[in-house]
Structures are given as structure tokens and as C-alpha cells.
Amino acid sequence: MILRKYLPVIGIFFFQTIFAQSFLNLDFEETNSNNLPLKWDFKKGGYSYQVDNSTKFSGKKSMQITSRSADSSNFSSIYTLLPVHLLKGKELHLTAKIKIQSHRAGNAGLWIKVTDAKKAIISFDNMKNKRIKGTTDWKEVSLSMRISPDAEKIVVGGLFEGEGIVWFDDFRIASDHQPIQDASKKEKLNQEEITLLKKYIYPLKTYDPDTNNTQDLEILNKLIGDSKILALGESTHGSSEIFKMKDRIIRYLIQNNNFNIFSIEARMPESYQVSNYTTKGEGSAKDYLRAMGFWTWNTHEVLAMTEWMKKYNETSSRKILFTGFDMQDFYTPLNELKKVFKANPSILEKLDKLSPLLANFKDKEKRDRIVEMEKKDIVVSIITDIKNDINKEKIGNDNLVWINQYLRLLEQNTELNSFTRDKFMAENVLWIKNHNQNSKIILWAHNTHINKAPIRMGKYLSDQLGKDYTTIGFAFHSGQYTAVGEDGLTAYNAQEPYVGTYEYFLNSINEPYFILDIKKIKKDNNEKLKWLIEGLDLRITGSRNKPDEFSPKNISKDFDYLIFINKSTASVLLK
């Protein structure tokens, strides 16, 4: 969308209105199928949220929050992201209209939170002691904050504490007293935009990995270039077509681009053991996939890829290694160490001491208390003692490499949380790379992990590897996917993309499968397409089904390329 300027003249003064380049829905006029406003999110629990068509300050709708209990200690909040580039180093002025109906101590106000690239809070204000209280008609409330030049994320919203009902409407924002006007919601692509966008896509013939004709995939050689690591994402852990498309790409790159290591978002030791089947023919592929510990990979689609790797390895001199890089379990590395040192009573005794200690770290409810009790220091001390004992042993280099990595996996488990997991996955990927210097690696993981946003695995890898790391995100328009939800582990209908999602607009190109060249759009700096690669909503579901599947994402920062698939069916679980 082209940046526009409007300069009204009042006397001799000039006031500039800044136009946001993305749709913010500050007045709650646009909603999804659940009658919730697009672009907004909510604090769950204790309150119900809906758009109200009858009580409003302006327009046709307002945001209503209703408490479901009389517990005044509870609070609710609505929030949205603001365009950081318009506010860095400037004064943010936030205003909104609020109405309250409360017979007790209900109070409401606005809030602002600013975080840096490491997600550390730079500034925060929730109008404590300045909120409006009790039953009141529409009132304008405002909150101002100087935004740091180091800001990476700006979250603003409204909050309600206590019993009753509150309505929010007519949010407005200004940068250094210059109003930022919400961009109009883009309803569809016009023919000019479709024609322009088609210059940046590469149509794909099929997602079927068994198709012999791979001419459409030849463009990958140019797009990937000399990258040593290619990361293939997914918008959900349960789409059959995404899995098959990734399988098709993997087969092509193995045969045509010298990639020879496959690594998946699964536990590292168990994933490596799949290579016993793909390189030696030992055991059963189904048993190995089941042992990896994630139902997400225990599917016919992943099985078909694994069987193909085995067949390929039977005639190829350059073997494909099946690996993994996750660390969300300590039992296998601990048991492998016990096997190695079964004849060493001293080390074995220390390993036995680790087991109950590490089990406490796996219990999320106990984790904070355990850390406070300095259990982590005990674990680190025991591992250090084991390392000292190992240094006294005469152990071959090959065994020592894995012994040290098993110990590192144990250490990672003592520090594991939602923030550190991506860092540790990146560390494990680099370990694989460093121990296979002449290899090229294909990563299989969720979009959330492969992307280059702060604290994500892809960010760590991109910082370390530069052009040697390439990302391809995935998206689909509609259909089904396998997930855990209210009906258990089964197929769920995907939420329909709405206006304001990448999937909605990409589907209008009328190509069933294609690669979107985000890197080239950025390089060409085409103003007419900037709206598409900055600040729309993208489907993000992991292994769980959720009612609102879309979240704001900037794919121009997250991925080099995006593969779009128009229709998804649920992945087929192995029995």
C-alpha cells in the first residue's frame, strides 16, 4: 500500500497525519467467525470477550469484556501490536473511549509495554492508580510514553479488573502528536496487483513426492544457492500436503543439490537411531519413528519419506543421515551414558543420582521451586565430576564426541523453557554441522522455530551462518489438519482465512501451489507489494487445535521464501 500524506492547514501551522501501512482495526469494526476483532488478542480466563453491536461510542461496534466471577483479584486485557518503525524514539500517545457497568470495584484503563530484541521489557505502564472506576458512561482515557530507539515490539491495549462489564472503543494513536491513521482493510487484490505479484512466484506442479517430473523444482537450486543449511517450516504439525511437499523437496535436493543430512524437530538421540534403519536396514521404520516421542512424526507421510531414504541409501555411495536436534527429554541420553559406563561403578553411581534430579526439572510445576533449592547447582556439579572422571578414561574420539553431547543434552534439560529451547535447538544443529563439515543439511521444523525473529532457532542460526542459512516457510489456505484438541488427537477443520491474512490474499492468485520469493520482493523494494510482506496475519498452530489460528507476522523478516498450498488434508497417523 502506498504511503499517503494529508496536510490540513490551520492558520500558519502544518499538522501531518501519518498513515499506517497496515490494517490495525483500532475501532473493532472487523471481526472473525468467533465475533472477535481482527488484529487483537486477549488474556484468557475469568472473563468473556465479544464484539458488541448495540453499545458503541462510534462506528458500528465496540469491544465488550464481561467478568464471569465476582473475584475482584482477576483482571482481563485486550492488546494489539503497533508499527514499531513509526514510533521508535518518539512519544506514543494512546487514547480510547471506555464505559463501565460495575456494582463493585470494577476499574479499567489502558496499558503499554515495550520490549527489545531479546524480549526484555524496556518500559511498561498500566495506569495503576489512574484508572476509571465504578459505573460510568463513555469517557476518554489517555496514556503517553516515550518509546526507546531500541524498541523491537510495542504492545498496547485496554485492561479491566474486578466485577462487571466494560466496553472499549475508538482507540487512537499518535507519534510525537502526529495522529497515525489506521490503514483501510484491503478487501482483495486488483488485477494490477495480481499481475505484479505473479512476477515473484514460482508455480509448483504438485506436492506428490512420487512424481518423476521435477522440472518445477529446478528453481530451488538458484534460490538456495550455496547455503549449507536449508530450513523447511510448516504452519501446523499436521498437514499432509505440507509434509508431502517437504518430502518432495527433500528428495529433489538430495539427488540434485548434494544435501545429505536430514534433521527434524525431534529428540536428538532417538532421531539419530532412525539412521540404523535408513543406512543399515536394521529394525522397523515404524518402531523408530514411534520412539522419537512425538505423535506429529508418527505418520504415513514421514514413514514414506523414511522408506525412500532407506531405498536411496541402498544404491548410493553418499548416504543420507537421519538426525534430530531437539532435547525435550533426558531419559535416553542418560540411559545411553549408563550403557557406556556400565562397567564403571563410580560414574554409574553419579548417573543414578542425576535421574531423580532431572525428573524434577521435567515437572514444570516444580521447576521454579527446584531451581530455588539449588538443585540445578547439584546437577551441574555432578556432571562436572562425571566429565573429570571421563577425562581419566581411555575413550576413543568417536565415543567421546557422543558422550559429551549426551552430557550437554542433560545440561540443556536443566535450563529448558520456552525461551531457551530454540537456542538449544540451534546449538544442536550447529553441533551436527560441525561434526559433518562437508555436508549440507535440511532442517524440518515448525515455522515458529525456523524463522529469523528474535530468540528463535532461525535467528541464532542466521546470526552464526549468514548466507549459509536459508528459510522456506509454509502456509495453506483451507482444509484440515491433525492436532490435539477438544476431541482428542484427530483431524480438525482449519479456520478460514479472513481479509488481512497472507493466506487470504495469496489464494486470490489462483495458483494451487507456488513459491513466493520474499527475498526478491524486498530487494526490488516495490512499494505496491510492501503491504503483503509486512504486518499481515499468518496461520500459526503447532500440535494443538485452537479457535483463533492467526497471529500478526512479518514474513519479510521471518523467511526468505514462502510455499503456499491451497488445500490441506489431515496427516495420516500410523496405527
Phi, psi and omega in degrees: 000134184283134178292127181246156179229142178230123187239086176287145181252124175237106185064234180255007183262147179242128178242128183257130172266125179269130180262122175295142180274356179229158181283126183251338180057049184290345180251009174063022184285334183254128186232164175263188184292345178265013181058039174241148186288138174296149175077357181247153175231172191217147172281123186277157171098125173084346183221153174250149185233137174198158173275132184256124180270350185258320179257115181205156177271318179214166181067210184250350187215157171223172178259124182248134175237131181235130178285143180258003178210167180268009181287105184286354179280344179283156173216157178235161176207149169244148183204158179212164180263142177254155177292109187298321186296339179274350190234348181303130177073012184235172179272120175268128176241117183247129176229156176199162174258135183229138175230136183234141169233104185211130178268357180235220189265040178293138178216153185216155179193195180247164176211152179224134174227132180239129179234158180264190184296337179264011180069015175283140181285121177272315180209151183206139177210127178237025176058032179302132182070006179235009184280161174276147189230153175070181181294128181205149175283183183305127176229144175274131179237143182224156179209133181238152179202137173281123184268127181295146173298341179273004182298135176246335183212132178237118179248130177231158178179193177239155178225153179222131182236134176101201187263148174125202180230139176229147175239136174244143178202162169055050173295141177222147178228150178219149178243114186049047176070006175262118182300139173258113183272132179299133176290149177294145177290126181281122185277323182195168175274134173277172186297325178297318180292321178296315179298318180294316182296327181295342176288345184247016178239153176237104182299144176246142186285323187197166172256356185290116182290344181271000179291133182283327182282113182242021183301324181293340181272354182299334179299336180299326180300321179286317184293319183282327180061228182263014181304139180270338179230125174246125179255124177254121184267193174193143181279342176212155178275014186220030180258120180297317183292323177295315178301315182292321178296319178295319177301316180299316179295318180299314179299318181296314184290327176296319184275339188234352185224017172065020171285134184221007174232129175250133181222130189242157178287074180208167186302134191298306183298316182294324179293317178300328182292340176298332178296339174301326179277314187287335181254333184242347182076017182277139173073200184241134179300319180299318180295318180294317180295321178295324182289343180293344169092355180243124178299335184302328181260357180273061187230163177297327182293314179289325176299316180299320178295318180296318178296322178296319179300318179298314180297320179296316182295336182294334183240355184259141177281338179259099187285147175268126180263128178266121184222177176211166187225010180270167186220022189280038176195141181250348188297312183294310178300324178294316180293324177296321177294322179295324177296318182295320188251030181296338179262008180242094185302324183295310180291322181298321178297319179294321178296322178296325178292330183290327189305306180293329179293315180292330178298326178294324179291332179288336178278105186298327181291331182266346193304313182297318180294321180296316179299318180297329180275008175064028176295327180299318179298325179294316179299313180299320180296318179294317180296321177298318178298320179297318179298320178295320178295320181296323180298337179275346181274154174265095184240134179297153184302318182299315178294321182296323178302312182285327176300313179295324179289322175300317178296322179295322177298323176295317178298318180299324180294334179284343182244011191285127170205184185294339180272322186275340185302315181296321178297318180290323177298318177297318178301318181289325175297316179295327175298314178300315181297315184293335179264007176217066193302325185262019184255162173239136193243138171251124178261142177237114181200177179288152175310321183299327183273322185281343186290167188260020177287157181307143179068002178271156180308316181298327178294314178299316181291320179296319179296323182280323192252342181060235183290350177282359178239121180236139183241139171234110175279166180230147176212150173227157186276306186206174179126223182224164173207156178275137181197171172265129181205204182299331180263016180085204180273106184196187178277137178235147175288134178284144175297135180292133177296142180249169176300126185111002175250150176301317185298323181299313183284320181296329179293336183286352177287340179065036169244125185293326180215133177198162173260128175265123183273083181295321181301319181287323177301317178295317181297318180286342176053046182280115183300328184288346181244359182299324181300331184285326186256009179225118164079023171265179179264143181233143179294128178224100171229140179264247179265357184243144174279140177217151185293326180247102190269353187251142179221152179297132178216149174249093186292342178291336177265335187276318190230157170276323181217160177225129175262126181253136177233130187285326186226131179246143167242162184290139174300151186259114183286144174284147180257000000 
